[in-house]
Amino acid sequence: MPYFLQLIRPRAGKCLLIMILLAGFTPLYAQPKEVWKNLNEKQEQALQQKEKKTRQLKSWVKQAREWGLDNSYTHELSLGLNLHTNGVGGHLRYATNKKSTQQDIWLLQVRALQHEKEIRQQRKGTAFRELGTFKPYSFGKINSILDLQLGYGKEQILLPSIINENISIYSSLVGGASIILQKPVYLNLIHTDSAGTYFVRSERYSPQNEALFLNNSRILGADKWSKGLGEARIIPGLFLEPALVFVPAKNKAFIQKVYIGGNIAWHLRAAAFMALHKSRPVQASFFVGIGFGKRWK
């Protein structure tokens, strides 16, 4: 064999082996390209989702700032009703919007208070029908109590309506003067004269007529509410009213508010509600209320 052939034969074998190996690894070089392509697409999608969430969060923050900085009004006046655990009442509320997230509140409200043991009833049957009308009355009640409250406070925003402007929530704290008007209750009591004839006389409670006033069979009914106004007593005191205020939507002019809270009042003397139950100088209750009104510059 010529020397030249002996020289190139091993080299040709090596070249052939290298070509076979390269042919085998060619698919392996193509696979990483597809993998990197899919990975880049996933990273791009994740980046787009992150940017979308960031834009949404910025939008919420912007809405919150716009709500808190709402300067479309400076005055607010609303009128509403409250249902207390110890009575019912109405309120007149005036507010000034001087700060972005806080309001100054002036509150005037009147409540008709009731004792927890007070039960309204009415005489039945035909006996003594000729003496007059059987008007409803509360057995054992000796005074009607009205509580007039005048106070000042603040409303502070807790949660603005940042999501589609649904509901915003405020905290409210109002305190001030509480004045009780204690008016005696007059009942039409059935008396008997020396001849055994029955007659009716309107009377307020006293130790002298206790036997009649606290006897259902001798009560014809209640007298008119205005009877006894000239004998009313005034009892001064203080009150404090914390509450949560829910404002549906972002109202520009017409407003609606829902209140949930408590009211505690202390007076210099106890208001006498019932003849058979002890009176207390402190009146406490929970309440829900609703208010309607207007806003303006």
Summary of the structure (lengths in Angstrom):
residues: 297
radius of gyration: 41.0
end to end distance: 114.1
largest distance: 167.7
contacts: 831
relative contact order: 0.16
helix: 28%
strand: 46%
